[in-house]
Amino acid sequence: MTLRFVSQGTEAVEPLRSAEIDLDIGVIDDLGPEVKRQALYREHLVGVARSGHPLVGTGRKRTIKRTIDAAKFAACAHVAIARVSPRGPLDAALAARGLSRSISLVVQHENAALLAVAASDLVTVVGASLARHGANLGLPIAVFELPVSVPDVQISLAWHPRFDADRAHRWLRDLIRSAVTAH
């Protein structure tokens, strides 16, 4: 078996249909009846800034429980994680309060966003589990609850039905499910 991680593009059924990929893991919208999809877990989104960033202040705590001001949050320079469009639910929630954010950097992966934030005055939004993992690895970051309500994201597993009965494929799906359940 070979695992290959590729950058995510627009969600489409064609890579699964053509067997270009065997499994798709991530935020997956309904791709139609010819794709099997199973929910793995829900991910809560949090804000991240470098430790000592003016938004989170100084201190030794890596998780900030106090309320972050929405206007101050929006005024920060942001790292957006985008495969297609850097705007999304966070921007809609800010707009509902008459706010907008300035996106200074767009990256394709959450890890790149965490590294950029740890070394700058940028802020970003990532899944809580990744933010905790980054802090546990020693990244100089502070994690905080977002000042606006943004829905959790559903992480799912998708595959083409031709692999339903394939024992090796089923083993891999089961392995992935058990790995994310144990985490």
N, C-alpha and C positions, 0 to 999 in steps of 0.2 A: 504494500500500500504506500502511496505517496500522497502527502498532504501538501496542498499548494494554496496559499492565502493570496487572494487577488483583491484589488481595490474594487469596491462596490460601485456600480453605475446605476443607471435607472433600472428599477425593478422590471424584469421582463421574463416571460416564460421560455423564450428561445434558447438561452444557454442550458436550461434543464432539458428541454425537448431534444436538442441536438447532442446531448451528452457531453457538451463542452465542460459542464460542471455536474457533479453527482449530487451534491448537497448545497443548499444555500442556508446560511445561518445569519440572522439579523432581524431588522425591522422589515417585515415582509407583508405587503398588502395582499389582498386576494388576487391571485394570478389566474383564476378561472378553474374550471372543473378538471383540467388535465394535470393539475399539480396538487400533490398532497402537502398538507401543512399541519404542523403540530406546534402548539405554544410550548415554550420551554420555561420562561419566567418573565415577570414584569420588572422593569428597571426604573427606579426613582431617579430623577435628574437633580443634580446639585450644582452650585456654583463653585468655582475654584479660582483662587488667586495665590500669588506667592505669599509665603509667611512674611508678615510685616508690611504687606501692601496697605496703602492708606484706607482702602475699603474695609479691611478686616482688622486693622490695628496691629499693635505689637502684642506679644504674649506667646506663651509656649503651647497653648492648645491648638491642635490641628483641625479640630472640628468646632465651628463657631455656631453657638446656639442662639445668640442674640439676633435680632431682626436687622437685616441689611436694608438700607433705604433704597427704594426702587429708583428714584431719580439719580442717586449717586451711582448705583449699579449701572444704569443705562448710560451715564456719562463716561464710564470707563471705556478704554479701548479694548475691544473684544477679539478673541480668536473664535472663528466659526468653523465647525466641522461640517464639510459639505462635499457630497459627491456630485450633486446637481446644482441646487440652489442654496446659498448660505442663509436664506431667510426661512423662518418656520414658525412653529407654535410660540416660541419665546417672543418673537417679534410681534405676533398678534396680541399676546398678553400685555406686552409693554405698550403697544398702540392703544389698547383699551383704556390705558391710563394717560394717554396723550404723550407717551414717551417713545423714543426710538434709540437704538444703540448704534454705535459707530464700529463697524467691523474693519479692523486694521490688518488682519491676517486670516486667510482661509487655508485650511489644511484638509487632507482627506482622511485622517485617522485621529482618533482620540488620544493616542499616545503622543503624537506630535504636538497636539494642543497642550497636554500636560507639561511637556518639556519646554514649550515656548512660554507658558505661564510661569513656570518655576524660575525662569531666568529673566523675567521682564516685569513690567507693570501692566501687562495684559491680563484679562480675566476670561474664563470660558465656562461652558456648561457641559458636563459629562455625566455618565451614569454613576450612581453612588458607589457601586462596587469597584469600579475602576479608580475612582478618586481615593477610596480607602486603600486600595492596593498600592497606588502611587505614594501615598503618605507612609504606608508601612514599609515601602522600599527605601524610604529616606528622602524622597523629593521634598524640597522646602516649600510645601504648599499648605494652604488653609482651605478647608472645605466648609461651605455654608449653604443653608437652605436658600432657595431662590426667593426674592422678594415679591414675585408674582406667581400665580398658579399656572403650572404647566403640567399637562397630563403625563403620567408615566408612559414609558414605551414598552410595547410587547416584543420580546425577542422570541423568534420562532425558527423552526427547522422546516425546510421545504425540499421536496424531491419529486421526481417524475414517477408516476405509478408503475412503470415497467420494472422498477426496483423493489416494489412491495414484497415480492416473494424471494428476492435474492438474499441468501443467508448472510453473505459477507456484508452487504449493504445494511441489512437489518441489524447485524451485530454492531456496525459503526454507529447507526442511529441510537441504538440502546446505550452504547458507550458514551456518546455525547450527552444523552439525557441524564444518565447517572452522574456524569462529571459535573454538569451544571446544577443538579439537584444537591450534590454533596457540597458544593461551594457555597 
